[in-house]
Amino acid sequence: MFRVDIDSDLCSGFGSCVDDAPEIFRLDDSGTAALLVPETDDKRVLKAAVDCPMAAIAVFDAESGELVS
């Protein structure tokens, strides 16, 4: 299980996270990424974190709290 955090100060609203995992991410009214679910077992969150051009997405192991991506 993964816990996902978005640093809204870094997010510029490119939307690659929404393209990678639309069930987990959306762009809010201000155009920045927001989470639809804070925890998931969907590995696409790892791709979304890697693909984020602003490095605004951090993925942690939900149980240990260790940074995964």
Residue pairs with C-beta under 8 A, 6 or more apart in sequence:
1 39
1 40
1 41
1 61
1 62
1 63
2 39
2 40
2 41
2 42
2 43
2 45
2 46
2 59
2 60
2 61
2 62
2 68
3 38
3 39
3 59
3 60
3 61
3 62
3 65
4 24
4 35
4 38
4 39
4 40
4 45
4 49
4 57
4 58
4 59
4 60
5 57
5 58
5 59
5 60
6 32
6 33
6 34
6 35
6 56
6 57
6 58
7 56
7 57
7 58
8 32
8 33
8 56
10 54
10 55
10 56
11 32
11 33
11 52
11 54
11 56
12 32
12 53
12 54
12 56
13 27
13 30
13 31
13 32
13 33
14 52
14 53
14 54
15 27
15 33
16 48
16 51
16 52
16 53
17 24
17 25
17 33
17 48
17 51
17 52
17 57
18 25
18 26
18 27
18 33
19 51
20 44
20 47
20 48
20 51
21 42
21 44
21 45
21 47
21 48
23 36
23 37
23 42
24 35
24 36
24 37
24 40
24 42
24 44
24 45
24 48
25 33
25 34
25 35
25 36
25 48
26 33
26 34
26 36
27 33
27 34
28 34
33 56
33 57
39 62
45 57
45 59
45 69
46 59
46 68
46 69
48 57
49 57
49 58
49 59
49 69
50 69
57 69
58 67
58 69
59 67
59 68
59 69
60 66
60 67
60 68
61 68
